[in-house]
């Protein structure tokens, strides 16, 4: 990064890119809407066609906001996990939060007939089931973490919880009907376009709380980079910091999985991209930059998934993996060794 560029300039540039990306994302879709009409609708002016305004306000705008929030939450939670565990391959779902959410949805969709429960009859049912599943896994990890001082042991426990819940999901899949199995697979592919405005409002609230928890841990995160003993010598309560980080990650990653589905690679790749671009390990700088870059990457992935000019829409989870995996490989080849 040239010395002539300050971090403030970079943040302003990223903010402008995310606004431009949002407008471009909203202007594209299966229904062609002239760009000037999109700008008129977004600025509160009356559109030439009522249907255009309805498509943008009720479908495309909530989807773009959801994409930005998803990028914010996954990128920051990935950064938190990589710092906490001092592991460059840690992501937002290493604690088993995503697997717990998947188990909740699997029990609702595929285990409904076995449990005597009807299939979900409201738009919030999947989100509620996923939230309960991720919350139960988080509660179990927090209870276990009370008696464990080794942070790496918590990482292993989270991975084991993830394996356990995945095994239960596999058993449910084995006995599920084709229709219910297909329904679960579709949820697992992820979707940014299924949220109504009340759901978006709830989503915004949860993401805001998770990011607020993150801000309270910035000083401790910087100290943690030099090791737990150094953090303790600086007066940081590592146990309390660990709890705050895990709760913030669970709120961010858990709510995203609940409302959008499991989204791969964003939380793993974006923190590394941010470190490489800014050449800084200071979390006062990394956290806002990671948020903005994560939002930009998710908007880009969603734009690609829409296949501009086509009636088809690809699964967002597939696009993030196709884009994210080469990013991680390229970073490894470029830097040979990724440092936190």
Protein Blocks (a to p, Z undefined) as FASTA:
>chain_A
ZZklcfklmmmmmmmmmmmmmmmmmmgcfbdcdfklmmmmmnopacfblklmmmmmmmmm
mmmmmmmmmmmmmmmmmmmmmmmnopakbcfklnommmmmmmmmmmmmmmmmmnopacdf
bfklmmmmmmmmmmmmmmmmmmmmmmpcblklmmmmmmmmmmmmmmmmmmmmmmpcfklm
mmmmmmmnopaklccfklmmmmmmmmmmmmmmmmmmmmmmmmmmnojklmmmnopafklm
mmmmmmmmmmmmmmmmmmnopcehklmmmmmmmmmmnopabfklmmmmmmmmmmmmmmmm
mmmmnogoiabdcdfklmmmmmmmmmmmmmmmmnopacZZ
